[in-house]
Amino acid sequence: MNKIKIIATIGPSTDNFDAIKSLIMNGVDAFRINMSYASLNSGEKIIDMINEINKFLNTYVAIILDIKGPTVKVGHILNGKAIMRQNDKIRMFIDPILGDCTKFSVDYPDLINDVPLNSIIKIDNGNIEFKVLDKGENYLLCQVLKEGIIEDNKILSLPNIKLNRKFLNEQDKEIIRFASRKNVDFLSLSYVSSAEDVLEVNDLLINLGNDHLQIISKIESNYALDDIDNIVKVSDGVIIDRKDLNIEVPVEKIPSIQKKIISKCNVKGVISIVTTDLLSAIISNNYPARAEVSDIANAVLDGVDAIMLSDETTVGDNPIETLKLLEKVIQTVENDINYEYMLEQAIKTEKRDLTGSLAYSVTGCALRLNCKAIFTPTMSGYTAKKISRFRPPCPIIAPSPNINTIKSLALNFGIYPILIDDLKSLDAIIEKSKKIAQDVLALKNKDSIIITGGYPFKKVKHTNFMKIEEI
C-alpha cells in the first residue's frame, strides 16, 4: 500500500472500459476529467463508466472534474493550424474570424482593454510568443518573437496580466452544477489567482446544498503565488501545475516553490498534489529519464499527498507501464521519508485540542512501537485526515459506512478507506479492525495496531480514545 496517492487524467489513450479497469487494478486512486476538452455528454459517459467499474471491482476510486476557469482560447484556424514565423506581424481579433498565418481570433472580447502595449502573449505553454505592438478597434497588432505552429483552441497565456472578468463564467457554473448532480468528489479549479476565486466556487456549492465536493486550487500564476497563504486556507487541496507556472516563473525557481507550497499544505492539513512532466520521457518510450525519477522522489520525500499523471495517461503510448513505474518509485522512496521530522514539524502548528493531541500521540506511538496500521473508524473522515497530517509511517485504515466519506479520503496521504456495514460497539470495531488487518494487510501474530476515534460512534464529534491491540 503506497501512502502517496496517484491521479490519472483520462484522455484518448484511456477513455475506455478496459483501460480504466486496468488503471484501477494497477493502483490509481482518482481519475481526473479535464472539462476543457470534454463535453458534458462525454464527461457523463466517463463518470458512469468509472462508477460501473468501481462497482464491478468493489473499489471506490474518486472522480475529479477540472473546470477551465478564466481562460482565453484561439478560435478556428484554416485547416486547424498555421505557422507563425519569427518577426512576422500578425493580428489577434476579438471578433470570430477564420485564422491563418497572418491573423486569428480569440474568445475574450475585452482582450484589447486588458492587455497593455509591449506585453508578451504566449500560446501552447510558451512555445509561441508574441509582443503587442499596437491596438486597433477590434484587434491587437503583434510581432512573433518565438515562432511555432498555432492550432485551434490553444490557450493564451498572459503573464502578469490580470483579466477584468469574473472567475466563473456560465459554462463553468454549468459544469459545477453537473458535478454536483453526478456526485463527483473533487473540483479542480484552473487559473485561480486569489482566495476570492475559490470562495466564489464555494458559495455556488453552498447554494447547491453540496457539502461533499471538495475544492482543489491549481497554482499556475504569479498572482496565485502572491496570495498562496489565503488560497491554501480556503481550499481542500492545491495542485502545483509546474508547466503553466513555468510560463510566468523561471524554471530554476519551480523546485523551491514546489517545496514551499507542499510545506504550507502540510501545515494546514490541505491536500498537496504535484503534476506535469513527471514521466514525459515514457510517453513515447518504454523507459523514464533518471531526472524524472529523481523529481518524483523529491516530491515524495517532501511529503506530497498525491501525484497526478496528465499527458502520460491522456495521449501517452504506455499509460499502464507509466503507472506501474510510478507505483514502484513511490513505494521505494517512501521508505526513506523522515517521518519523525514530519511529525515534529506538524505538531508545532497543531491546535491544542483533544483530537489534535490524540492524533499526535497516535502517530508517535506508531513510530516508537513499530505499529503496522492505524485504524480510524469514522463517519466524517475528520480523524483520519488529522492523523494523515502527522505523516505516520504505517497505513491509516479508515472504516466507514458512508460511501461519500470513503471517496472523500481518496487523495489524503496514507489513508485507505474501507466501506463497512455500520459503526456499532467498540468491541465490534476492534474485532473488525483485527480481521481487516489480517485479511487486507496480511498482518501476523504479535503485530501491533492502533485503533482510535470518537466514541460513542455517530454521537461524539471529536477523537477521544486510543487503543493498542496485538494481532
N, C-alpha and C positions, 0 to 999 in steps of 0.2 A: 504493500500500500504506500504509494508516494504521498507525501504531505503537500507538495506543490501541485496545484490543480492545473489541468490542461483544457484550453478552449480551442475548438476548431471552427474556423469560418467555413460556411457552406458555399460552394460555388460549382461551376461546371464540372469539376473533377469529382465532386462528392454529393451532388444533389439527387441521389437515387437511393433506393431501399438498401441494396447490398453494401454500398459504400458507407452509409450512415451506420448500419448494423455493425460493420467491421470496425469502424472508428470507436463505437461504444465498447465493443468487446476488447479493444486494444487500449482502453484507458481514458477516453475523452470524458470529461466531467460536465461540459456545457458546450452547446452549439451556438454560434453567432450567425445571425442572418442580417446582412447589410442591406437595409431598405433603400439605399441609394441606387441599388442595381436590381432590386426585386419589386414587383408589383404586389398589391395586397393579395391578389389571387395566387400568385406563385409563392408568396410568403405563407399563405394559409396552407397550401399543399405541403410545404416543407414542415411546418409546425405539426400538422396532422400526421405526417409520416414519422416524425420523431416520436410523437406520443404513441403511435401504433407500435413502433419498435420497442419503446420503453416497456409497453405492456407485454409484448411478446417475450422480451428478455428479463422481465421483472426488475427493471432498472428505473432510475429516477434522474436521468440526465436533464439538466436545466436548459432553458432557451433564453438567449439574449437577442433582442432586436436593436439594431443600430439605426438611429434616425440621423438624417443627413445634416440637420442644423442649417445655419445661415450660409450656405454655400453659393458660389456663383459659377455657373457652368457654361461651357461653349455650346453654341447652337449647332445646327446641321451644317456639315461641310460637304461640298460636291465630292461624290464617291466615298464619303465617310472620313477622308483625311486629306491633308495638304501639307506641303513642305514650306516651312518658314525659313528663309535664307538670311544669314547674318548680314546686318546693316541695312536690310530692306525696310522700307516704310510700309506699315500696314494699318488698317483702321479696325477698331473694335466698336461695333454698332450696338446700341441698346434696343434697336428695333429688329425683329426677326428678318434675316436675310439668309440666302444660301452662300455659305462661306467658300473661299478658295485661298490661293497663296497670297492674296493681297488684302483680304478682309474676312471677318467673321463676326457673328453676333454673340451676345451673352444674355443671360436671362435675368439681369438685375437692372431695372430702369433708372436707378439713382447712381449708377457707376460713375457718371461724369461729375456729379456733385461731390461724391465721397472721395475720389482719388485725386490727390494734388498733382500738379505738374512735376516732372522729374522723378515720379515714383517708379518703383520697379514692380512689375507684374510677372508672376511665374505661373507656368502651366505644367501639368504632368509631373508633380512633385519636384519642380525646379529644373526639369530637363530642358525647358524652353523659357527664355527670359525676354522681357520687353521693357523699354523705358518710355514713359509717357512724355511726348514732345509738345503736344498741343491738344486743344479741345475744340470740337465742332459742336453744332447744335445737338446732334444725336450720335456722336462718335468720339472716341479718343484716337488721336494720331500717335502711333508708337513706332519705335525703332527696334528691330530684332537684335538683341545683344548676344543671345545664345540660340543658335539655330536648332531646328528639330522638326519632327512631324506632329502636327496638331490633329486631333481626332474629335469626333462628335462626343459631347457630354463630358469632356475632360473638365476638371475643376480648376478654376483660377485661384491662385494663392496671392494674397495681397499683404505682404509682410509689413507689420507695424501700422496697418491701416484698419481702423475700426469702422465697420459699416453702420450707417444710421438706419438700422432696422431692428424689429423685434427678433428675439431669438427663435421663437417658434412661428412658422407660417402655417397656413391651413392644412397643407399636406402633412406636415409633421404632427399636427394635432390629431388628424385622422389616423395616422399610424399609431399614436399613443392610445387612442380610443380602441383601435383594432387590437393592440397588445393587451389591453385590459379585458376585452371580450374573450380573447383566446387564452386568458390566464397565463400569459407569458411571465417569466420570472424576473428578468432584468431588462432595463432600458439603458442602452449606451448612447450618450449624447455627444455628437460630433461638434467640434469647434466651439466648445464652451470658452467664454472669455472672462466670466466673473461668476461669483456665487449667485447673483441675481438671476442668471440664466437657469441655474439648477432650481432655484426656488420657483421660477415660472412653471417649470415642469411639475414640481411638487404640488403647486396649487391646483394644477389641472387634475392630478391624480386624486387629490382630496375631493375635488368636485365630482369625480367619477366614483367616489367611495371605495377606491382601491388602496388597501394598505399592504398588499403583497408585493407589488412591483418595486424592485429596488433600483436606485438611480446610480449609474456609473458615468462619471465625467471623463471625457477624453482630453488630455492635456496636449495641445498642438500649437500653441502660440505664445508669444511673449506676454500678451495680455493675461492669459491663463496663469503663467508663471508669476506675474505680478500679484495676482490675487489667490495664489495657491493655498495659503493657510485657510482662507474663508471657503474656498471650493471644497477642500478636504473636509472641513467642518460640517458642511451641509449635504455631502454626498455619502452614499453607501459604499462606493468604490471609485477608484481612479485608474484610468488606463494611460500609461505613458506611451504615446504614439510617436516613436522616435523619427519616423520618416517625415511626417508633416512638421514636427517640431524642428527638424534639421533645416527646413526651408527658412526659418527665421533665426535659428540659433546655430552658431558654428559647431561643426561636428565634434570638435575636441571638448566641448562643454557638456555634451549629452551624457557621458557616463556619470559625471558628478551630479548632474541634475537628476538622473535616474535614482542614484543612491539617496539623495536628499528627499525626494518625493516618497520613496519606499519607507524611509525612516519616519517621515511625517505621518504616513498612513498607519504604520505600526503603533505610533504613539497614540493616535486617535481611535485605534481599533477599526480602521476603514480598510476595505479590500484593496490591495495593490496588484496591478496587472501590467506586465511588460509585453509589448508586441513589436512587430516589424523587423524583417530581415534577420530573424533568429537562425533560420536554416535555409537561406536563399540559395546556397550552392547546390542543395539537394533537390531543388525544384526540377531541374533537368538532368541532374547527375544522381548517382547512387551513393554518394558519399558527401559528408559535410566538410567545410573548411575548419581547420584547427581553431582559428579565431572565433568562429561561430560557437563552437563547443565551449570555449572559454567565456564567451559572452553569456551563454546560458548559465554556466557555473557561477559567475559573479552575481547574477540576479538571484539564484538560489541561496547563495551564501549571505546575501543581503536580507533574506527573509521575505521575499516576494510571496504573495498568496497564489498567484496564477500566472501562467504564461500562455499567450494567445498566438496561434498559428493563423496566418492570413493567406498570402499567396501560396504558401506551402500546401494548403488544403483546398484552395479555390481553383487554381489553374496549374498546380504542380503535377508532374507526371508520377510522383511517388508519395502520395499522401499517407498511406499506411506505413511505409518504411520510415517516413519522416517522423510519424507519431511514435513508432517503436524506438527510434533512436533518441527522441526527446525523453521518453519514459526512462530509458537506460541511463542517460546523462543525469537526469534529476535524481533517480534512485541512488546512483553512485555518490553524487555530490552532497546529498542530504546527510550522509554520514559525517561530513566534515563541518556542518553548521555548528557554530559556537552557541549552543543552547543556553548555557549558564550566563553568558554575556547578554543574550537577548532577554532572558528572564529579569536580570538586574536592571537593564535599561527600561523595561516595561513598567516595573514597579515604581520607578521614580516619578511617573506621571499618572499612576493609578489613583482613583478616588479612594479615600479611606472609608469604604463601606464594607458591609458583610460579604457581598458577592465578590468584590474585587479582592478582598483579603483571602477568602477561601480559594479563589482561582489561583492566586499566587502560591498558597500553601499546597494546593493540589499539584501544581506544576513542579514546585520544589521537591515534594515527596517523590514524584515520578522520576525526577533526576537522581535523587540520592538513593532511592530504593530500587532503581532499575526496573520500574514497573513497565509491563508490556502494553498496557492500554489504560485509558481513562474513559469511563462510561458516564455520560451526562443525559439521563432520561429527561426529556424536555417537551414542553408544549409550544414554546415560542422560539427556541434556539438561542435564547439570551445567554445562558450559562456556557454553552458550547462556544459561542463567539468570544465570550470573555476569556475563557481558558486559551482559545486559539491565539489571542493577542500575546500571551506569555510564551508562545512557541515551545510547547513541551516536545521532548524527543520521541514520544510514543504516540500512536494514533488516538484521536478523540472520537469515540463511538457515541453517536447521538441518537438513541432510540426515540421515536416519536410516533404517535398515532395520527399526526396531522401531515398530510402529503405536501401542503404548501410550505410547512416548516422544513420538511425534508429537502425540497428543491431550493429553498432559500439559503441553505447552507452549502450549496454546491461549490462555491468559489473560495470558501474560507480555508486557510492553511490548516492542514492536519485533521479536518473534521470529516467523518464518514457517517452520514445519517443512515439510519435503518428504520424502515416502516414496521411498526408493531401494532397489535390489535388495540391495546389500551394501556394506560398507566394506572396500575391498581395499587396493591400494597407494596411497601418497601421490600418485604421478603420476596415477593413475586418478582420484583425488578432485579433483585440481587441474583436470584436463580436464573432469570432470563439473561442477565449480563454474562454470567458464567457460561451459559450454553452458547451464546454468541461468540465468546472468547475462544471456546473450543472448536466450534463449527466453522467460524469465519476466519479467525486469526490463527487457528491451529496451535493454541497455547497448550502447554504441558503441565503436569502436576508440579506444584510448588511455584509456578509462575504467579506473580502478583498483579492485581488490577486495582484501580481506584474507582469507586462509584461516588458520584457527587450530584447534587441538585437541590431542588426546593421541595420539601415535604411538609404537609400532605400535598401530593400532586394535584394540579388544577386549582389549588386554593392559595398556595404561597407563591408570591411573585419574585422572590429572591432566593439565592442559594443559601442553604442553612445546614447542610450536613456533608461530611466526607467520611467514607468508609473504605478501608483497605481489606481486600479479600484475596485469599490464596486459592488457586485452582486445585 
